[in-house]
Amino acid sequence: MLNLGTFQTLNVARQTDHGYYLQNTSHKGDDEVLLPTSLADRELQKGENVRVFLYKDGEERLTATMQQPKITRDSIAFLRVKEVNKIGAFLDWGLDKDLFVPHSEQLDSMNENQSYLVWMYLDEKTDRLVASEKLDHFLDNSEITVEEHEEVNLWIRKKTDLGYKVVINEKYDGLIYHNEFYRDVHYGDKTTGYIKQIRSDNKIDVTLRPIGYDKVEPNAQHILDRLQQVGGYLDLHDKSDPDEIQNRLEMSKKTFKKAIGRLYKKEIIRIEDDGIYLQD
């Protein structure tokens, strides 16, 4: 089948003045789709298989392109608004034709040149690809397949009184509490996190660091990298002010002490009253 909003590998059936007509050889009943010459990144040969993205052009015709969209169907991206008019907003998603966001799918009125987290879906009434800022309509925590301590992909959503709402693996709604942040994050960031807790009501708590003792290793490496950057000495130690450690290393004092303890046991550093030193 030829599915709007997806990448598909199709076969070059024939070439015309307008471009290449492609077909899905595994579904003989499918119609052909045109890959315009202007949207092909190289010259193609009859019988060649080519990976293309399917969308509708400005005249609502099914079209193939070798351009790389910034979002695919049923997924999320952080996209910039190119234009706003009386019917909605139009986003830059990497293709010649902009991606439409109706006013009804905006949380607040979108502004030109600002970027927003959106979900792209196929509007069954119009058979068009459309974006929505209302992510909650597409997330479902009723059947959770991730497990506690599992590494996951995150999109950072809006800030709340408790912390930041996040999208987990583009499937679930989650929350990172304020006390779990050891570095700055911003709306629209894509990052890695870890499932801290799945509650009885299927709400998911997330953290940005690996759970338990495993988190010492990357923090130890972070301290080692900093020591190497500054000539082998840091004026921080187990009696340093927690806020100073947090500001300079983006980690808690407890994590700092565990990390330098690990480096000390490996004889990578020595710990003195005035700070920590790389071993000669």
Secondary structure, DSSP 4 states (H G I P E B T S, - for coil): ---TTSEEEEEEEEE-SSEEEEE-TT-TTSPPEEEEGGG-SS---TT-EEEEEEEE-TTS-EEEE-S--S--TTEEEEEEEEEEETTEEEEE-SSSSPEEEEGGG-SS---TT-EEEEEEEEETTTTEEEEES-GGGT---SS----TT-EEEEEEEEE-SSEEEEEETTTEEEEEEGGG-SS---TT-EEEEEEEEE-TTS-EEEESS-SGGGGHHHHHHHHHHHHHHTTSEES--TTS-HHHHHHHHSS-HHHHHHHHHHHHHTTSEEEETTEEEE--
